[in-house]
Amino acid sequence: MPTIAILGTFDTKGAEHEFLAETIARQGFSTLLIDVSTLDNPTLGPDIASAEVAARAGNPAWKELLTRHDRGASIALMATGAANVLGKLVADGKIHGAISLGGGGGTAIGSAAMRVLPIGFPKVMVSTLASGQTAPYIGTSDLVMIPAIVDVAGLNRISRMIFENAAGALCGMVNAAEARRGQPPAGKPLIVASMFGNTTVCVNEAKRLVEAAGYEVLVFHATGTGGRSMEALIATGLVAGVLDLTTTEWADEYVGGILTAGPTRLEAAGKAGIPTVIAPGCLDMVNFGEPQTIPKRFAGRRFYRHNPQVTLLRTNAAESAELGRILAEKANRYTGPVSVFLPLRAISALGEFGQPFHDAEADAALFDGIRTHLRKDLPPIELDLAINDPAFARACAETLLRQLSGAGLPDKTVTVAPLTSAPRGSMQPCTEAGRFAEQTGRFDGPSGARAPVGPPTL
């Protein structure tokens, strides 16, 4: 019979967690009650007492800390202890799901404890904070947060309904997880890829080719959380290779947008030493919210209204040059096979000739920054193509497949002069790129042309 851990502050929310435990027990599951109280004696008898949780935090002065009644320090202590307790229970196979109820303090403790658990392990947090900014509580985990609607302060017709639904959801997750245990593990090696709407055509084509070669490709949306999740999965050792074709989160990190993945983006694959293909996809855009939320320092810059909630800022030449340096220096630290591809005609759909973010000067600065700072034994592979040209996607996919097969990196790079503002198809590709295009049949001048759109400003 699967066992579900129920953790919470039993000193103030004992009745609510007891109701939750009874609901879960009625569905045929065992329960393990874990008290993470920091104030008074619990009103619900736990299987694991708060003192044991506090002791597992690794702070020898935990008793003294709790007696000071410093709420912030006490919550941090219990969060660390609860994470260690749950982690050990999962590793030992003693629990098969976890759930908690909480307000501010309870959510901080419960979410910290559960977000360190493996992806796929059932975990639910019923919280009064679930409808707000949840990124600090979820992180890169698959923790499910359910809005409490009313405060977790007693049982009433609303709270009972919410708690019963949460219990049912978790029990369903546990049943699904237990069913997976009886299935043979997937045999295909995992490849991860980064994608944005403006690189979808490229990544989908590369994904198709890599999957046709016998790999499973997981695509991560480069929205900050997506990049962090991808980096976290790479760090687990489950990933065989990386198609990091959409590194746009670094534009938000450097310029100050809202979809940053943090300063460690582009590091996990290098530390893991696994085959990786990198491209500067969508480094021509920085994400902001509605126009009125954009910092005044960007007044007069080039913007594009992506949708009612998202406004994009075009990176300028100075920013692009610095982003090129950053990307190159990240790639320089890679210990495994790595290739850096440059799509010289456009790094996004919006950056193609005639589109709002076309800026040959900024693109040239980006490419020069990459060329200048890449280590000498890692010259970029430059193709006279837009990033969404299927030929570019094929080149990236085939390079990664060669790396994965142990064939090593390509022994020759493709070098093309920086582009002017001429339309696609008005320039001849270099000889090597031309041969590649002849083989794929894809470099045949303009394709999918669209009417020019003037760059809006705010």
C-alpha positions as CSV (number, residue, x, y, z in Angstrom):
1,M,0.0,0.0,0.0
2,P,1.5,3.4,-1.0
3,T,2.3,5.8,1.8
4,I,1.8,9.6,1.5
5,A,3.7,12.0,3.6
6,I,1.6,14.8,5.1
7,L,3.7,17.7,6.4
8,G,2.6,20.9,8.0
9,T,2.6,23.2,11.0
10,F,0.5,21.0,13.3
11,D,0.6,23.6,16.1
12,T,-1.6,26.0,14.2
13,K,-3.1,23.8,11.4
14,G,-3.5,20.4,13.0
15,A,-7.2,20.0,12.4
16,E,-6.8,20.9,8.7
17,H,-4.0,18.3,8.2
18,E,-5.9,15.7,10.2
19,F,-8.9,16.2,7.8
20,L,-6.5,15.8,4.9
21,A,-5.0,12.6,6.3
22,E,-8.4,11.1,6.9
23,T,-9.5,11.9,3.3
24,I,-6.4,10.2,1.9
25,A,-6.8,7.2,4.2
26,R,-10.4,6.7,2.9
27,Q,-8.9,6.4,-0.6
28,G,-6.8,3.4,0.5
29,F,-3.5,5.0,1.2
30,S,-1.3,4.9,4.3
31,T,-0.2,8.3,5.7
32,L,3.0,9.5,7.5
33,L,2.5,12.7,9.5
34,I,5.4,15.1,9.7
35,D,5.2,18.1,12.0
36,V,7.2,21.2,11.0
37,S,5.9,23.5,13.8
38,T,8.0,26.3,15.1
39,L,5.8,27.8,17.9
40,D,3.7,25.6,20.2
41,N,2.9,22.0,20.9
42,P,1.1,20.2,18.0
43,T,-2.6,19.6,18.1
44,L,-2.2,16.6,15.9
45,G,0.1,13.8,17.0
46,P,2.9,13.3,14.3
47,D,4.8,10.2,13.2
48,I,7.9,12.5,12.9
49,A,8.1,15.3,15.5
50,S,9.2,18.8,14.7
51,A,12.3,18.4,17.0
52,E,13.5,15.5,14.8
53,V,12.9,17.7,11.7
54,A,14.8,20.6,13.2
55,A,17.7,18.3,14.2
56,R,18.0,17.1,10.6
57,A,18.7,20.7,9.4
58,G,22.4,20.2,10.2
59,N,22.6,23.2,12.6
60,P,24.0,22.1,16.0
61,A,22.4,25.1,17.6
62,W,18.9,24.4,16.4
63,K,17.4,24.3,19.9
64,E,18.8,27.7,20.8
65,L,17.6,29.1,17.5
66,L,14.0,27.9,18.0
67,T,13.9,29.3,21.6
68,R,14.7,32.8,20.2
69,H,11.3,32.7,18.4
70,D,12.8,34.4,15.3
71,R,10.1,33.5,12.8
72,G,12.3,33.9,9.7
73,A,15.2,31.9,11.1
74,S,12.9,29.2,12.4
75,I,11.2,28.8,9.1
76,A,14.5,28.5,7.3
77,L,15.7,25.9,9.8
78,M,12.5,23.8,9.4
79,A,12.6,24.1,5.6
80,T,16.1,22.7,5.5
81,G,15.3,19.9,7.9
82,A,12.0,19.0,6.2
83,A,13.8,18.8,2.8
84,N,16.4,16.4,4.3
85,V,13.7,14.3,6.0
86,L,11.6,14.0,2.9
87,G,14.7,13.3,0.7
88,K,15.8,10.4,2.9
89,L,12.2,9.0,3.0
90,V,12.0,9.0,-0.8
91,A,15.5,7.6,-1.3
92,D,14.6,4.7,1.1
93,G,11.3,4.1,-0.7
94,K,9.2,4.7,2.3
95,I,6.9,7.4,0.8
96,H,5.3,7.6,-2.6
97,G,3.8,11.1,-2.5
98,A,3.8,14.3,-0.4
99,I,1.3,17.0,0.4
100,S,1.1,20.1,2.6
101,L,-1.3,22.9,3.5
102,G,-0.1,26.4,4.4
103,G,-0.2,30.1,4.5
104,G,3.0,32.1,4.2
105,G,5.2,30.2,6.6
106,G,3.8,26.8,5.9
107,T,4.2,27.3,2.1
108,A,7.8,28.3,2.6
109,I,8.5,25.2,4.5
110,G,6.4,22.7,2.5
111,S,7.5,23.9,-0.9
112,A,11.2,24.0,0.1
113,A,10.9,20.4,1.3
114,M,9.1,19.1,-1.8
115,R,10.8,21.0,-4.6
116,V,14.0,19.1,-4.0
117,L,12.2,15.8,-4.7
118,P,12.7,14.0,-8.0
119,I,10.7,15.1,-11.1
120,G,7.8,12.7,-11.4
121,F,7.5,12.1,-7.7
122,P,3.9,13.2,-6.7
123,K,3.9,16.4,-4.7
124,V,1.1,19.0,-3.9
125,M,1.1,22.2,-2.0
126,V,-2.2,23.8,-1.1
127,S,-1.4,27.4,-0.4
128,T,-2.9,30.9,0.1
129,L,-0.1,32.1,-2.2
130,A,-0.8,29.8,-5.1
131,S,-2.4,32.5,-7.3
132,G,0.5,35.0,-7.1
133,Q,4.2,34.8,-8.0
134,T,4.9,31.1,-7.5
135,A,8.4,30.9,-9.0
136,P,10.2,31.1,-5.6
137,Y,8.1,28.2,-4.3
138,I,8.2,25.9,-7.4
139,G,11.7,26.6,-8.7
140,T,12.5,24.1,-11.5
141,S,10.5,21.3,-9.9
142,D,7.1,19.9,-10.9
143,L,5.5,20.8,-7.6
144,V,1.8,21.3,-8.0
145,M,0.4,24.3,-6.2
146,I,-3.4,24.5,-5.6
147,P,-5.0,27.8,-4.4
148,A,-6.5,27.5,-1.0
149,I,-9.1,30.2,-1.9
150,V,-9.8,30.8,1.8
151,D,-7.1,31.0,4.5
152,V,-5.9,27.7,5.9
153,A,-7.6,28.6,9.2
154,G,-10.2,26.0,10.2
155,L,-12.5,23.8,8.3
156,N,-15.5,25.1,6.4
157,R,-17.5,24.3,3.3
158,I,-14.9,25.9,1.1
159,S,-11.8,24.6,2.7
160,R,-13.1,21.0,2.9
161,M,-13.9,21.0,-0.8
162,I,-10.4,22.3,-1.7
163,F,-8.6,19.9,0.6
164,E,-10.6,16.9,-0.7
165,N,-9.9,17.9,-4.3
166,A,-6.2,18.3,-3.4
167,A,-6.1,14.9,-1.7
168,G,-7.8,13.3,-4.7
169,A,-5.4,14.9,-7.1
170,L,-2.4,13.6,-5.1
171,C,-3.8,10.1,-4.8
172,G,-4.3,10.1,-8.6
173,M,-0.7,11.1,-9.1
174,V,0.5,8.4,-6.8
175,N,-1.6,5.8,-8.7
176,A,-0.1,7.0,-12.0
177,A,3.4,6.9,-10.5
178,E,2.9,3.4,-9.2
179,A,1.6,2.2,-12.5
180,R,4.8,3.5,-14.2
181,R,6.9,1.3,-11.9
182,G,5.5,-1.8,-13.6
183,Q,6.4,-0.5,-17.1
184,P,9.8,-1.1,-18.7
185,P,11.9,2.1,-18.7
186,A,12.2,4.1,-21.9
187,G,15.2,3.0,-23.9
188,K,15.9,6.0,-26.0
189,P,18.7,8.4,-24.9
190,L,17.5,11.9,-23.9
191,I,18.3,15.1,-25.8
192,V,17.2,18.5,-24.5
193,A,16.5,21.5,-26.7
194,S,15.7,25.2,-26.1
195,M,13.0,26.9,-28.1
196,F,11.1,30.2,-28.4
197,G,8.3,31.1,-30.7
198,N,10.7,32.8,-32.9
199,T,12.9,29.7,-33.3
200,T,10.1,27.1,-33.4
201,V,10.6,26.2,-37.1
202,C,14.3,25.5,-36.5
203,V,13.9,23.5,-33.3
204,N,11.0,21.4,-34.6
205,E,13.0,20.4,-37.7
206,A,16.1,19.6,-35.7
207,K,14.0,17.7,-33.2
208,R,12.5,15.6,-36.1
209,L,15.9,14.7,-37.4
210,V,17.3,13.8,-34.1
211,E,14.3,11.7,-33.1
212,A,14.5,9.9,-36.5
213,A,18.0,8.9,-35.4
214,G,16.7,7.1,-32.4
215,Y,16.7,9.8,-29.6
216,E,14.0,11.3,-27.5
217,V,14.0,15.1,-27.5
218,L,12.6,17.2,-24.7
219,V,11.9,20.8,-25.7
220,F,12.1,23.5,-23.1
221,H,10.5,26.9,-23.6
222,A,13.2,29.6,-23.1
223,T,11.1,31.7,-20.6
224,G,13.5,31.7,-17.7
225,T,11.9,28.9,-15.9
226,G,12.4,26.7,-19.0
227,G,16.1,27.4,-19.1
228,R,16.5,26.8,-15.4
229,S,14.6,23.5,-15.7
230,M,16.7,22.4,-18.7
231,E,19.9,23.2,-16.8
232,A,18.6,21.3,-13.8
233,L,17.8,18.2,-15.8
234,I,21.2,18.2,-17.5
235,A,22.8,18.3,-14.0
236,T,21.0,15.1,-13.0
237,G,23.1,13.1,-15.6
238,L,20.0,11.9,-17.5
239,V,20.8,13.9,-20.6
240,A,22.9,12.6,-23.5
241,G,23.2,15.7,-25.6
242,V,22.0,19.3,-25.9
243,L,20.6,21.4,-28.8
244,D,20.8,24.8,-27.2
245,L,19.6,26.8,-30.2
246,T,17.7,29.4,-28.3
247,T,19.9,31.2,-25.8
248,T,17.6,34.2,-25.5
249,E,17.4,34.1,-21.8
250,W,20.9,35.6,-21.6
251,A,19.5,38.7,-23.3
252,D,17.0,39.1,-20.5
253,E,19.7,38.4,-17.9
254,Y,22.1,41.0,-19.3
255,V,19.8,43.8,-20.4
256,G,17.2,43.4,-17.6
257,G,14.2,41.6,-19.0
258,I,11.7,39.5,-17.1
259,L,12.5,36.1,-18.5
260,T,16.0,35.6,-17.3
261,A,17.3,32.1,-16.4
262,G,20.0,33.5,-14.2
263,P,23.8,33.8,-14.6
264,T,24.4,30.1,-14.6
265,R,22.5,29.5,-17.9
266,L,24.7,27.7,-20.5
267,E,26.8,26.0,-17.8
268,A,25.3,22.6,-17.0
269,A,26.2,21.0,-20.3
270,G,29.7,22.2,-20.0
271,K,30.2,20.8,-16.6
272,A,28.5,17.5,-17.6
273,G,30.9,17.2,-20.6
274,I,28.1,16.0,-22.9
275,P,27.8,16.8,-26.7
276,T,26.3,20.2,-27.3
277,V,25.3,22.5,-30.2
278,I,24.9,26.1,-29.4
279,A,23.3,28.9,-31.4
280,P,22.5,32.6,-30.5
281,G,18.8,32.1,-31.1
282,C,16.6,35.1,-30.2
283,L,19.5,37.1,-28.6
284,D,18.0,39.9,-30.6
285,M,15.1,40.3,-28.1
286,V,14.5,41.1,-24.5
287,N,11.1,40.3,-22.8
288,F,9.0,42.8,-20.9
289,G,5.4,42.9,-19.9
290,E,2.8,45.5,-21.0
291,P,4.2,48.7,-22.4
292,Q,3.6,50.7,-19.2
293,T,5.7,48.3,-17.2
294,I,8.9,48.9,-19.3
295,P,11.6,50.8,-17.4
296,K,11.9,54.4,-18.6
297,R,15.6,54.0,-19.4
298,F,14.5,52.1,-22.6
299,A,12.4,55.0,-24.0
300,G,12.9,55.5,-27.7
301,R,14.2,52.0,-28.3
302,R,12.8,49.6,-30.9
303,F,9.9,47.5,-29.5
304,Y,7.5,44.9,-30.8
305,R,4.2,44.0,-29.2
306,H,4.3,40.2,-29.2
307,N,0.9,39.9,-27.5
308,P,-1.1,41.9,-24.9
309,Q,1.0,40.7,-22.1
310,V,4.5,40.6,-23.7
311,T,6.5,43.5,-25.3
312,L,9.9,42.7,-26.9
313,L,12.8,45.1,-26.9
314,R,15.4,44.8,-29.8
315,T,18.9,44.5,-28.5
316,N,21.3,47.1,-29.9
317,A,24.8,46.7,-31.2
318,A,26.5,47.4,-27.9
319,E,24.3,44.9,-26.0
320,S,24.7,42.3,-28.8
321,A,28.5,42.6,-28.7
322,E,28.5,41.9,-25.0
323,L,26.1,39.0,-25.4
324,G,28.4,37.5,-28.0
325,R,31.3,37.7,-25.5
326,I,29.2,36.0,-22.8
327,L,28.0,33.2,-25.0
328,A,31.6,32.6,-26.2
329,E,33.1,32.5,-22.7
330,K,30.4,30.1,-21.6
331,A,31.2,27.8,-24.5
332,N,34.9,28.1,-23.9
333,R,34.5,26.3,-20.5
334,Y,32.8,23.2,-22.1
335,T,34.8,20.0,-21.5
336,G,32.9,17.8,-23.9
337,P,32.2,18.1,-27.7
338,V,30.7,21.5,-28.5
339,S,29.9,23.4,-31.6
340,V,28.8,27.0,-31.9
341,F,26.6,27.8,-35.0
342,L,26.0,31.3,-36.4
343,P,22.9,31.8,-38.7
344,L,24.2,34.9,-40.4
345,R,20.9,35.9,-42.1
346,A,18.8,36.1,-38.9
347,I,18.9,34.8,-35.4
348,S,15.0,34.9,-35.0
349,A,11.9,35.0,-37.2
350,L,11.5,38.7,-36.2
351,G,15.1,39.4,-37.2
352,E,14.8,38.3,-40.8
353,F,15.1,40.9,-43.6
354,G,11.9,43.1,-43.7
355,Q,10.8,42.1,-40.2
356,P,10.6,44.4,-37.2
357,F,13.9,43.3,-35.5
358,H,16.1,43.1,-38.6
359,D,19.3,45.0,-37.6
360,A,22.4,44.0,-39.6
361,E,24.7,46.2,-37.4
362,A,23.5,44.6,-34.2
363,D,23.7,41.1,-35.6
364,A,27.3,41.8,-36.9
365,A,28.3,43.0,-33.4
366,L,26.9,39.8,-31.9
367,F,28.7,37.6,-34.4
368,D,32.0,39.5,-34.0
369,G,31.7,39.2,-30.2
370,I,31.4,35.4,-30.5
371,R,34.2,35.1,-33.1
372,T,36.6,37.3,-31.0
373,H,36.1,35.6,-27.7
374,L,35.7,31.9,-28.7
375,R,38.8,29.9,-27.9
376,K,41.1,29.2,-30.9
377,D,40.3,25.5,-31.1
378,L,36.5,26.3,-31.2
379,P,35.9,28.4,-34.3
380,P,32.2,29.1,-35.0
381,I,30.4,27.3,-37.8
382,E,28.9,30.1,-39.8
383,L,26.1,29.5,-42.3
384,D,24.7,32.1,-44.7
385,L,21.2,31.1,-43.6
386,A,18.5,32.3,-41.3
387,I,18.0,30.3,-38.1
388,N,14.6,29.0,-39.2
389,D,15.9,27.8,-42.6
390,P,15.5,24.0,-42.5
391,A,19.1,23.7,-43.8
392,F,20.4,25.4,-40.7
393,A,18.3,23.1,-38.5
394,R,19.7,20.1,-40.4
395,A,23.3,21.3,-40.0
396,C,22.8,21.6,-36.2
397,A,21.1,18.2,-35.9
398,E,23.6,16.4,-38.0
399,T,26.5,17.9,-36.0
400,L,25.0,16.8,-32.7
401,L,24.4,13.3,-34.1
402,R,28.1,13.1,-35.2
403,Q,29.2,14.2,-31.7
404,L,26.9,11.6,-30.1
405,S,28.2,8.8,-32.4
406,G,31.7,9.5,-31.3
407,A,32.7,10.8,-34.7
408,G,34.0,14.1,-33.2
409,L,33.5,17.6,-34.3
410,P,33.5,18.7,-37.9
411,D,37.0,19.1,-39.3
412,K,36.1,22.2,-41.2
413,T,34.1,25.4,-40.4
414,V,32.0,27.4,-42.8
415,T,32.9,31.0,-43.0
416,V,30.7,33.7,-44.5
417,A,31.2,37.5,-44.5
418,P,28.8,39.5,-42.3
419,L,25.6,40.3,-44.1
420,T,24.4,43.7,-45.3
421,S,20.7,44.6,-45.4
422,A,20.2,42.9,-48.7
423,P,17.1,40.7,-49.0
424,R,17.4,37.0,-48.7
425,G,18.4,35.4,-51.9
426,S,20.3,38.4,-53.3
427,M,23.7,37.1,-52.1
428,Q,25.4,33.9,-53.2
429,P,26.4,31.6,-50.3
430,C,30.0,30.7,-49.8
431,T,31.3,27.6,-51.6
432,E,31.0,25.3,-48.5
433,A,27.6,26.6,-47.6
434,G,26.5,26.3,-51.3
435,R,27.5,22.6,-51.4
436,F,25.6,22.0,-48.1
437,A,22.6,23.7,-49.6
438,E,22.8,21.8,-52.9
439,Q,22.8,18.5,-50.9
440,T,19.8,19.5,-48.9
441,G,18.0,21.4,-51.6
442,R,17.1,24.2,-49.2
443,F,19.1,27.2,-50.2
444,D,17.1,28.4,-53.1
445,G,16.5,32.1,-52.4
446,P,13.6,33.6,-50.5
447,S,11.0,31.3,-48.9
448,G,7.9,32.2,-47.0
449,A,8.4,35.9,-47.7
450,R,6.3,38.3,-45.7
451,A,5.6,42.0,-46.2
452,P,8.0,44.3,-44.4
453,V,6.7,45.6,-41.0
454,G,7.9,48.9,-39.6
455,P,9.6,48.8,-36.2
456,P,7.3,50.2,-33.6
457,T,8.7,52.3,-30.8
458,L,7.4,53.2,-27.3
